[in-house]
């Protein structure tokens, strides 16, 4: 099965460089990489061009003008360029474990999407790492710089045999839905018309998308102890748009929507 990696980014070229560098270390490399850029300046383009010159993997830069936080539309524009049957979606500040892509592919199951976790890195450790973005870090669950809480440290413990034990069918749950580590079959993404472009500003775009997947009969698997990814520290985004986005989410829930009107098709038709 061929798989694409969709990376969302906005004006964090050093973080993106670390993410792209971690792709070079994958035991199973993606067949295509799309960077969905929400309006970054030329520094991000320069990083992508550097990797395009040395990679054999197709690396595409999808960009639109910066008119504020438009993550949903940025993702749709990137998804419209996917030419594989499966897609893994991450944020542009997630450094990938060497087995990340392979773990998603191995656990992919028809009729399900996968929800992975993230290992949070401290602000000081993040600063240290970003001084040398071309260096692939030596991570471990006891490593200094990983958030100290036990449950967070466990997100850096890879044990595929435990993944099989913890893997269970979840028919409906929005708990811990995070677009920074998820994967889907593209036919399911197209069935719900991708993300809702009406979602502007931070918040709920992942939950509203997943709600429509649930309504289409697609179930959820949480992938624990596999598909590890290390989240570089950043200041949280403004929540000012959350009330409006909550309304869109609850409309999808109340009306059991299976598709959004303003979604992926906006770009597939072009």
C-alpha positions as CSV (number, residue, x, y, z in Angstrom):
1,X,0.0,0.0,0.0
2,X,1.3,3.4,-1.0
3,X,1.2,6.2,1.7
4,X,1.6,9.9,1.7
5,X,2.6,12.2,4.6
6,X,0.7,15.5,5.0
7,X,2.6,18.0,7.1
8,X,0.9,21.3,8.2
9,X,3.1,24.3,8.9
10,X,3.2,28.0,9.4
11,X,6.4,30.1,9.8
12,X,8.4,27.6,11.8
13,X,11.2,26.8,9.3
14,X,13.6,25.4,11.9
15,X,11.0,23.0,13.3
16,X,9.9,22.0,9.8
17,X,13.6,21.2,8.9
18,X,13.7,18.9,11.9
19,X,10.5,17.1,10.8
20,X,11.8,16.7,7.2
21,X,15.1,15.5,8.5
22,X,13.4,12.8,10.6
23,X,11.7,11.5,7.4
24,X,15.1,10.6,6.1
25,X,15.6,8.2,8.9
26,X,12.3,6.3,8.4
27,X,12.6,2.5,8.0
28,X,9.7,2.7,5.7
29,X,9.7,6.0,3.8
30,X,6.5,7.6,2.6
31,X,5.8,7.5,-1.2
32,X,4.9,11.2,-1.2
33,X,5.2,14.2,1.1
34,X,3.0,17.2,1.0
35,X,3.7,20.3,3.1
36,X,0.4,22.1,3.6
37,X,1.5,25.7,4.3
38,X,-0.9,28.2,5.8
39,X,0.9,31.2,4.4
40,X,4.5,31.1,5.6
41,X,7.1,33.5,4.3
42,X,10.0,32.6,2.0
43,X,12.1,30.9,4.8
44,X,9.8,27.9,4.7
45,X,10.0,27.6,0.9
46,X,13.8,27.7,1.2
47,X,13.8,24.7,3.7
48,X,11.5,22.7,1.4
49,X,13.6,23.5,-1.7
50,X,16.7,22.2,0.1
51,X,15.1,18.8,0.7
52,X,13.6,18.7,-2.8
53,X,17.1,19.0,-4.3
54,X,18.4,15.9,-2.4
55,X,15.3,13.7,-2.1
56,X,14.0,11.1,-4.5
57,X,10.7,11.1,-2.6
58,X,8.3,13.5,-4.2
59,X,8.0,16.6,-2.0
60,X,5.3,19.1,-2.8
61,X,4.9,22.6,-1.2
62,X,1.2,23.5,-1.1
63,X,0.8,27.2,-0.1
64,X,-1.8,29.9,0.1
65,X,-1.7,33.5,1.2
66,X,-1.7,34.4,4.8
67,X,-5.2,35.6,5.7
68,X,-5.1,34.3,9.3
69,X,-5.4,30.8,10.8
70,X,-7.0,28.7,8.0
71,X,-5.7,25.2,8.9
72,X,-8.7,23.4,7.6
73,X,-8.5,25.0,4.1
74,X,-4.7,24.5,4.1
75,X,-5.1,20.8,4.8
76,X,-7.7,20.4,2.1
77,X,-5.5,22.1,-0.5
78,X,-2.7,19.6,0.4
79,X,-5.1,16.6,0.5
80,X,-6.2,17.5,-3.1
81,X,-2.6,16.7,-4.2
82,X,-2.4,13.2,-2.6
83,X,-2.1,10.4,-5.1
84,X,-1.8,7.5,-2.7
85,X,-4.6,5.4,-1.1
86,X,-3.5,6.2,2.4
87,X,-2.4,9.4,4.2
88,X,-0.7,10.1,7.5
89,X,-1.3,13.6,8.9
90,X,1.2,15.4,11.2
91,X,2.0,18.9,12.4
92,X,5.1,20.7,11.2
93,X,6.7,20.5,14.7
94,X,6.5,16.7,15.2
95,X,9.8,14.9,15.0
96,X,9.1,11.3,13.9
97,X,10.4,8.1,15.4
98,X,12.2,6.0,12.9
99,X,9.3,3.5,12.7
100,X,6.6,6.2,12.6
101,X,5.4,5.7,9.0
102,X,5.8,1.9,9.1
103,X,3.7,1.7,12.3
104,X,0.8,3.6,10.7
105,X,0.9,1.4,7.6
106,X,1.1,-1.9,9.6
107,X,-1.9,-0.9,11.7
108,X,-4.0,0.6,9.0
109,X,-7.4,-1.2,8.8
110,X,-10.2,-0.8,6.3
111,X,-13.2,1.0,8.0
112,X,-11.0,2.7,10.6
113,X,-8.9,5.8,11.0
114,X,-5.9,5.8,13.4
115,X,-5.3,8.3,16.2
116,X,-1.8,8.4,17.5
117,X,-0.3,10.3,20.4
118,X,2.5,12.8,21.0
119,X,5.4,13.1,23.4
120,X,5.6,16.7,24.6
121,X,9.1,18.2,24.8
122,X,10.0,21.0,27.2
123,X,10.7,24.6,26.1
124,X,14.4,24.3,27.1
125,X,14.9,21.1,25.3
126,X,13.1,22.4,22.2
127,X,15.4,25.4,22.2
128,X,18.4,23.2,22.4
129,X,17.2,20.9,19.6
130,X,16.4,23.8,17.2
131,X,20.0,25.1,17.4
132,X,20.9,22.1,15.2
133,X,17.8,21.2,13.2
134,X,19.8,19.0,10.8
135,X,20.6,16.6,13.7
136,X,18.3,13.6,14.4
137,X,17.9,13.4,18.2
138,X,18.4,10.3,20.2
139,X,15.1,10.1,22.0
140,X,14.0,7.7,24.8
141,X,11.2,7.6,27.4
142,X,13.7,8.4,30.2
143,X,15.4,11.2,28.2
144,X,15.8,14.5,29.9
145,X,13.7,17.1,28.1
146,X,10.5,15.0,27.8
147,X,7.6,16.1,30.0
148,X,8.1,14.6,33.4
149,X,4.6,13.2,34.0
150,X,4.6,9.4,33.8
151,X,1.7,9.2,31.4
152,X,3.5,11.6,29.0
153,X,6.8,9.7,29.3
154,X,4.9,6.5,28.3
155,X,4.1,8.1,25.0
156,X,7.8,7.8,24.2
157,X,7.9,4.0,24.9
158,X,7.6,2.0,21.7
159,X,6.4,-1.6,22.1
160,X,4.4,-3.0,19.1
161,X,3.3,-6.0,21.1
162,X,1.6,-3.7,23.5
163,X,0.0,-1.8,20.6
164,X,-1.8,-5.0,19.7
165,X,-3.1,-5.4,23.2
166,X,-4.3,-1.8,23.5
167,X,-5.8,-1.7,20.1
168,X,-9.5,-1.6,20.3
169,X,-12.5,-0.5,18.3
170,X,-13.9,2.9,19.2
171,X,-17.2,3.6,17.5
172,X,-17.6,7.2,18.8
173,X,-15.3,9.3,20.9
174,X,-13.9,12.8,20.4
175,X,-11.6,12.4,23.4
176,X,-8.0,13.3,22.6
177,X,-8.6,13.9,18.9
178,X,-5.5,15.5,17.6
179,X,-4.7,16.1,14.0
180,X,-1.0,16.2,14.7
181,X,-0.8,12.4,14.5
182,X,-3.6,10.7,12.5
183,X,-4.0,8.5,9.4
184,X,-6.9,7.7,7.0
185,X,-7.8,6.0,3.8
186,X,-8.2,8.7,1.2
187,X,-11.5,7.2,0.0
188,X,-12.9,7.9,3.6
189,X,-11.5,11.5,3.5
190,X,-13.2,12.1,0.1
191,X,-16.5,10.5,1.3
192,X,-16.8,13.2,4.0
193,X,-15.4,16.0,1.8
194,X,-12.3,16.5,3.8
195,X,-12.1,19.3,6.4
196,X,-14.6,22.1,6.7
197,X,-13.2,25.3,5.2
198,X,-15.7,27.3,7.3
199,X,-13.5,26.5,10.3
200,X,-11.4,29.6,10.6
201,X,-9.1,30.2,13.6
202,X,-7.9,27.6,16.1
203,X,-10.0,24.8,17.4
204,X,-12.4,21.9,16.6
205,X,-11.5,21.4,12.9
206,X,-10.2,17.9,13.8
207,X,-13.2,17.0,15.9
208,X,-15.7,18.2,13.3
209,X,-13.9,16.2,10.5
210,X,-13.9,13.1,12.7
211,X,-17.6,13.6,13.6
212,X,-18.5,13.2,9.9
213,X,-16.2,10.1,9.7
214,X,-18.1,8.6,12.6
215,X,-21.4,9.4,10.8
216,X,-20.2,7.7,7.7
217,X,-19.6,4.5,9.8
218,X,-15.8,4.9,10.0
219,X,-14.5,3.8,13.4
220,X,-11.4,4.8,15.4
221,X,-8.4,2.9,16.6
222,X,-6.0,4.5,19.1
223,X,-2.5,3.5,18.2
224,X,-0.5,3.4,21.5
225,X,3.1,2.4,22.0
226,X,3.7,2.8,18.2
227,X,3.9,5.7,15.7
228,X,5.8,7.8,18.3
229,X,6.3,11.5,17.6
230,X,8.0,14.2,19.6
231,X,6.2,17.5,19.8
232,X,8.4,20.6,19.9
233,X,7.3,23.1,22.4
234,X,5.3,26.2,21.2
235,X,3.1,28.8,22.8
236,X,-0.6,27.9,22.5
237,X,-2.6,29.6,19.7
238,X,-5.4,32.1,20.4
239,X,-8.7,30.6,21.3
240,X,-10.7,33.6,20.1
241,X,-12.5,31.7,17.3
242,X,-13.5,28.7,19.5
243,X,-17.1,29.7,20.1
244,X,-17.8,30.0,16.4
245,X,-16.1,26.7,15.6
246,X,-17.9,25.0,18.5
247,X,-21.2,26.0,16.8
248,X,-20.0,24.3,13.5
249,X,-19.0,21.2,15.4
250,X,-22.3,20.9,17.3
251,X,-24.3,21.5,14.1
252,X,-22.5,18.5,12.6
253,X,-23.2,16.4,15.7
254,X,-26.9,17.5,16.0
255,X,-27.6,16.9,12.3
256,X,-25.4,13.8,12.0
257,X,-23.7,15.3,9.0
258,X,-21.7,12.9,6.8
259,X,-20.3,15.6,4.5
260,X,-19.6,19.3,4.7
261,X,-20.6,21.6,1.9
262,X,-17.4,23.7,1.8
263,X,-14.6,21.2,1.9
264,X,-12.1,19.2,-0.2
265,X,-14.2,19.5,-3.3
266,X,-13.3,23.2,-3.5
267,X,-9.8,22.1,-4.6
268,X,-10.5,18.8,-6.3
269,X,-12.6,20.5,-8.9
270,X,-9.8,22.8,-10.0
